[in-house]
Amino acid sequence: MFRSQMAMSIYNKLTDSNDSDSAGTYTGAVDEPEGQLLCNVFLTEDFFDLMELNGMNIRMNKTRRLLPEMLEEHNVVVSMAQEPYIPDFLRNDKKVIWWKVEDPKFVTAEIAKDTYEKIFKFVQGLISVE
């Protein structure tokens, strides 16, 4: 859940913009209603502490469900979704770039740091080809 929020925040910080957005493929399910604050859903301080250490406070960001029309609003769509949570509209869209970033069930400080570093490199690569 936190990976797309992390990628969006890193992109927006590196580009000094608000051009990136974040939405999930599982958000909106019965057990995970849309519109929840991240700080109420993702109960690990290590993730938030790391983001804040890097100048990004996302505790109050809200969860959103990815919808087909959202793909039309962007030139590039990055997905880290994993089976079985990949909807056909996402799987079949040609502008989707797939990043393989593990979705950990529990985040320690080390896992948060490793994930941050991996996503940071992906975002840098994305920015360099834009």
N, C-alpha and C positions, 0 to 999 in steps of 0.2 A: 504494500500500500504506500509506503513512504518513498519508494524509488522515483515515481513520476513527480511528486512534490519536490524532491531533491533536485531532479534534473531541471524542472521549470525554474526553480530558484537560482540555481547555478547559471543557467543560460541568461536569465534576466539580469543577474548581477554582472556577469562578464560583458554583456552587451549594453549595459546601462539602459535597459528598456523594460517594457512589460509585454513584449511580443510573444512570449511563451505562455502556454496554458497547461493545465494538468487535469486529467479526468481518468477514472478507473473503469475497468471492465467488470469488476465484481461489485463495486459500489452501487447501491440501489437494490441489492438483493434483500430478501426478507430479514436476514440477520445482520445486515449492514445498511441501514437507511441512508439515503443521500442527504447532504447538507449538515453533516456532523462536523464539529470542530475537531481538527487533528489531535489536539491535546486531550480530547475526551475519548478518542478511538485508539490512538497509538500511545500506549501507556509505558513508554520508556524514556527516561530523561537523557540517556546517552545520545540518542538521535537528535533531540532538540538542542542539547548542549553543544554538540558538534556543529550543527547548523549555525547556532548563535555565535560560536567561536569564530566562524567564518563570515560573520556579518549578515546572517539571514535568519529572521525570526518568522517561523511559519506555524507556530502553535495555534494561531487563530484562523488559519486557512480552513476552508470548508471542503468536504468531500463532494465530488460530482461524478455522475455516471456518464461515460462516453456514449454519445449518440451519433448516428450516421451523419447527420447534418454538420456536426462539428468538424468532420474531416474536410468538408468543402470549404470551410473558413480558413484553412491553413495550406501553405504551399508544401510544407514538409510535416509529416506526422511520425513521431518516434514512438515505438511501442516496446514495452518490456513484459507484456502480458504472456502468461504461460497457460498451457492446456490445464484444465478444460475451459478456461475463461477467455478464449479468443473468439469473439463473434465473427460470423462470416463477413460482414461488411468491413471489418478491420483486416481480416486475413486476405481478402481479395482486392484491397485498395493498393494501386501501384505506387502511390507516393509514401507508403509506410516504410520506414527504416526500422529494422529489428535490432535491438540491443539485447545481448544476453547478459542479464544481471540477475543473479539469484535473488529470490524473494524470501528472506529469512523469516522464520516463524517468531523468533525472539532476537532482539537486537542488543548486543553488548557494545561497549565502547569500541572494541576491536572490529566487530562486524560493521558498525556504523562508519568507522574510518576507512575500512577496506572498500565498502560500497561507495562512499563519497569519492574516494580517489579514482575508482573505476569510472563512475559516472562523469566526474570532472574531465577525465581524458576523452571520453566519448563526446562531451559537449564541446570541448576545445576543437576536436576534429570536425565536428559539425559546423562550427563557426568558421573554421579555416576554409571550408569549401563553399560557403555562402557568397 
